[in-house]
Each structure stands twice: as structure tokens, then as C-alpha cells.
Amino acid sequence: MLKRGHSVGFLGYREHHGGGAEALRLAGPDNKTKQYDGGVLRKRTQVETDVLAREKAAQELADALPEESSTIPTINLFLPEALKDAVFVGHLVTDLDSVGGAIGAAALYNGKAALASEINSETAFALDEWGVDKPPTIEEVLKENPDAKICLVDHQQTSQMNPAINPDNVVGVIDHHALQSKTIVTDRPIYIDIRPWGSMSTIISHTFLTHQKRPSVGVAGMLLCAILSDTLNLQGPTTTEWDRLMVATLSEIAAVDDIQFLASQ
């Protein structure tokens, strides 16, 4: 099977239906089921129902993004200067949201993604599926540049921070978790973006849209998988409307036709 990053782009956005194209193609007589060869019927899953309910908004958002960010020369004026060239790194015992969000943030803010610890099998699958290189470890990055600016993603507690990171070099936090007793303390103001959403990658995806920047297929795919993972395929208790809309929109950008197949892998 071809990797996602190398096998898409030949269909128009309208044909992906926010990731629900396959559900529509196999629609049963009541339009709430999927009918397979041999007449087998099953109900649409929650993630299929969610993306189809938002396909129009997702298509409009995806179509509004320029194909090349360079077509809007003033876009960088609206991005936080503190995050330019920063290293984006997630928490220890890293997961897909930490890695996918770091990769997305690095692309958005012209920085570099790094790993706080070794990746798990789910993250390895997503990197391979979308043809994205595994980021270097934070130790490797800091060995080359000990004074690199650091932006913490998917966490803000010092107990979850890689010990190689000097808190004095932290310039930003992008997270979706509660502020608790071990939240990082800094001597100067830093960039903070914490939202009560189901995934840190939802925040990055939303920021791409609000700044009219189109993520690459690979980055969009990583963000999509990260949101699905952290929200338990949009069925977790912390899932919000923003998570559902970003899943549908990223499915359009990444040319995903069968969101349920991707979610089940």
C-alpha cells in the first residue's frame, strides 16, 4: 500500500466529504448504515456521522486556504515572534498528540520538532502512513544548540518535561490540559496557548486555519491522526465541536475518503 503522503491529490476536495466519502458510497437504504457486498449492513460509526455532519463547513474551510502560503506575504506578521525558530517538544512517555502536535507546530511557526522520549507504535504507524520523518530527540537537538528556544507542547508540568530542557529557555506553551501544582514557572512572560479542547493538535490545526496557512498533506495527516487518538475517535469525554470540525477539515486537506478505516488502524 502506498503511503498517504505519496498517494493523494488526484481527487477534488468535494469528493472526500470530510473523510466520509466511503460511508456515502456504501450508504444503505436508510442512509444511516453501510451496505457491503453480499448485503451485509452495519451502522455508521460515530466518527463517520460526525465528519459527514460537518462536511460542508470542512470543505469551505479547506477550499479557502491558499495552495501556497507564499501567496500571502504578510502572514508571518501575525505569528508570535517568540516561537520563530523554536524547538517544539512534547512530554515524557510521549504519545501521538505530543509528536503530531510538535510536527504541526514546527511547520506552522517555522521551527523544529523534537522528541522527549521514544515513540510508541501508534506514532510510528502515523509517521509511516503519512511519509513524515521521525523527529530527532531533544537531547540531540540541544547537543547541537544548547541555548535553543523551547516551546512545550501537550504539557506544561515540570514533572512531564524532559530533564535536558532548561526552564530558562522555555519561550512558549501550547497545551490542552488543566493547570496544576507543577506547572512551569518562568522569570519572564512567555507565549501561552491553552484551550479546553480534546487534543493539542486541534489547537495547531485551528491556528493554521485562522492564519490562512495550509498544512502539507503529511502534516495534516499527522494532526488528524493525533486528534483521533487523543479524542478516542471523537468519542472521548473531552471531545469538543472544534475537534470534530478539525477532523473533517483535515480529512479534506489530506484527501481522506474513509475516516473510519483510518481511525480503526
Secondary structure, DSSP 8 states (H G I E B T S, - for coil): ---HHHH--SS-GGGTGGGTHHHHHTB-TTSSEEE-TTS-EEE--HHHHHHHHTHHHHHHHHHHS-SSGGGSTTGGGGS-GGGTT-EEE--SS--HHHHHHHHHHHHHHT-EEEBSS---HHHHHHHHHTT-----BHHHHHHH-TT--EEEES--BGGGS-TTS-GGGEEEEEE-S---TTB---SS--EEEE--SS-HHHHHHHHHHHTT----HHHHHHHHHHHHHHTTTTTSTT--HHHHHHHHHHHHHTT-S-HHHHHT-
